[in-house]
Amino acid sequence: MKRKVNAVWSGDGADGKGTLSAQSGAFKNMPYSFKSRFKNNNGTLGTNPEELIAAALAGCFNMKLSFVLNDAGFSPETLETDAVLTFDEGVVTNIALSLKANVGNIDPKKFELLANEAKDNCPISAVLNCNITLDASLG
């Protein structure tokens, strides 16, 4: 499988702006800029690379965990993961995953073991050079 994303940037670093478009059409001409990356915490000005990395990890982790649970004989009802990425002095240092899951008839210790297996082995985790933590709970 190959996936293509197009990034266009116009202008200098601080005052320039760009757009991102995905082959799938999930986003097209999504704005990003220095301001959306570093000055706009509520996200109204557009996205940024770090937000997209966090989204990719959360989505990949949920899908991987679903397969790991299936392989262990469990069917998840819902997996809801928040990902908080820490970007410090130009480096992604940490991504904290917070999972709330509904999985019937699973022992909490077994669930924690399987959730950590998914975190450690999802394809996006494998390419990230940062600390990834997981706080997983059943509800």
VEXDREN-2710 file (C-alpha; in Angstrom, 1 decimal):
% VEXDREN-2710
k/r/px/py/pz
1/MET/0.0/0.0/0.0
2/LYS/1.1/3.5/-0.8
3/ARG/-0.6/6.7/0.3
4/LYS/0.1/10.2/-1.1
5/VAL/-0.3/13.5/0.7
6/ASN/0.4/16.8/-1.0
7/ALA/1.9/19.7/1.0
8/VAL/2.1/23.2/-0.6
9/TRP/3.9/26.0/1.2
10/SER/4.1/29.7/0.1
11/GLY/6.3/32.3/1.8
12/ASP/8.8/32.4/4.6
13/GLY/8.7/30.4/7.7
14/ALA/7.1/32.8/10.1
15/ASP/4.6/34.5/7.8
16/GLY/4.1/31.9/5.1
17/LYS/1.2/29.5/4.9
18/GLY/0.4/26.2/3.3
19/THR/-2.2/23.5/2.6
20/LEU/-2.3/19.8/3.0
21/SER/-4.4/17.4/0.8
22/ALA/-4.8/13.7/1.1
23/GLN/-5.2/11.2/-1.7
24/SER/-8.2/9.8/0.1
25/GLY/-10.0/13.1/0.1
26/ALA/-10.2/13.0/3.9
27/PHE/-8.8/16.5/3.9
28/LYS/-8.3/18.8/0.9
29/ASN/-6.4/22.1/1.1
30/MET/-6.4/22.0/4.9
31/PRO/-4.5/25.1/6.0
32/TYR/-1.4/25.1/8.1
33/SER/1.1/27.8/9.1
34/PHE/3.5/28.9/11.7
35/LYS/0.6/30.5/13.5
36/SER/-1.5/27.4/13.4
37/ARG/1.5/25.4/14.6
38/PHE/2.7/27.6/17.5
39/LYS/0.3/30.5/18.1
40/ASN/-3.2/29.1/17.9
41/ASN/-4.0/26.6/20.6
42/ASN/-7.7/26.2/19.7
43/GLY/-7.0/25.0/16.2
44/THR/-9.2/27.5/14.4
45/LEU/-6.5/28.6/12.0
46/GLY/-5.7/25.1/10.7
47/THR/-3.8/22.0/11.6
48/ASN/-0.1/21.3/12.1
49/PRO/2.2/18.4/11.6
50/GLU/2.2/17.4/15.3
51/GLU/-1.6/17.2/15.4
52/LEU/-1.6/15.0/12.4
53/ILE/1.1/12.7/14.0
54/ALA/-1.0/12.4/17.2
55/ALA/-4.1/11.6/15.1
56/ALA/-2.2/9.0/13.1
57/LEU/-1.0/7.3/16.3
58/ALA/-4.4/7.3/18.0
59/GLY/-6.1/5.9/15.0
60/CYS/-3.5/3.3/14.3
61/PHE/-3.4/2.2/18.0
62/ASN/-7.2/1.7/18.1
63/MET/-7.1/-0.4/15.0
64/LYS/-4.2/-2.5/16.2
65/LEU/-5.8/-3.0/19.6
66/SER/-9.0/-4.1/18.0
67/PHE/-7.0/-6.8/16.1
68/VAL/-5.0/-7.8/19.2
69/LEU/-8.2/-8.2/21.2
70/ASN/-9.8/-10.2/18.4
71/ASP/-6.8/-12.5/18.2
72/ALA/-7.2/-13.1/22.0
73/GLY/-10.9/-13.9/21.6
74/PHE/-12.4/-10.6/22.6
75/SER/-14.6/-8.1/20.7
76/PRO/-14.3/-4.5/21.6
77/GLU/-17.5/-2.5/21.7
78/THR/-15.7/0.9/21.6
79/LEU/-12.1/2.1/21.9
80/GLU/-11.8/5.8/22.4
81/THR/-8.2/7.2/22.5
82/ASP/-7.0/10.7/23.1
83/ALA/-3.4/11.5/22.1
84/VAL/-1.5/14.4/23.6
85/LEU/1.7/15.2/21.8
86/THR/4.5/17.2/23.5
87/PHE/6.6/19.3/21.2
88/ASP/9.5/20.8/23.2
89/GLU/12.3/23.0/21.6
90/GLY/11.7/21.6/18.1
91/VAL/11.5/17.9/19.1
92/VAL/8.5/15.6/19.6
93/THR/9.4/14.2/23.0
94/ASN/6.3/12.4/24.2
95/ILE/2.9/11.2/23.1
96/ALA/0.5/10.3/25.9
97/LEU/-2.3/8.0/24.9
98/SER/-5.4/7.9/27.1
99/LEU/-7.8/5.0/26.2
100/LYS/-11.3/4.4/27.4
101/ALA/-12.5/1.0/26.3
102/ASN/-15.7/-1.1/26.4
103/VAL/-14.7/-4.7/26.1
104/GLY/-16.9/-7.4/27.5
105/ASN/-15.7/-10.3/29.7
106/ILE/-12.1/-9.3/29.9
107/ASP/-9.9/-9.3/33.0
108/PRO/-8.4/-5.8/33.6
109/LYS/-4.9/-7.2/33.8
110/LYS/-5.3/-9.1/30.5
111/PHE/-6.7/-5.9/28.9
112/GLU/-3.8/-3.8/30.1
113/LEU/-1.3/-6.4/28.7
114/LEU/-3.1/-6.5/25.3
115/ALA/-3.4/-2.7/25.2
116/ASN/0.4/-2.3/25.8
117/GLU/1.1/-4.9/23.2
118/ALA/-0.9/-2.9/20.7
119/LYS/0.8/0.4/21.7
120/ASP/4.3/-1.2/21.3
121/ASN/3.5/-2.9/17.9
122/CYS/1.2/-0.6/15.9
123/PRO/2.9/0.5/12.7
124/ILE/2.9/4.2/13.6
125/SER/4.5/3.6/17.0
126/ALA/7.3/1.9/15.1
127/VAL/8.3/5.0/13.2
128/LEU/8.1/7.5/16.0
129/ASN/11.3/8.4/17.9
130/CYS/9.7/9.5/21.1
131/ASN/8.4/8.2/24.3
132/ILE/4.8/6.8/24.1
133/THR/2.8/6.3/27.2
134/LEU/-0.6/4.7/27.7
135/ASP/-3.2/5.1/30.4
136/ALA/-5.9/2.5/29.6
137/SER/-9.1/2.0/31.4
138/LEU/-12.2/-0.2/31.0
139/GLY/-15.6/1.4/31.4
END
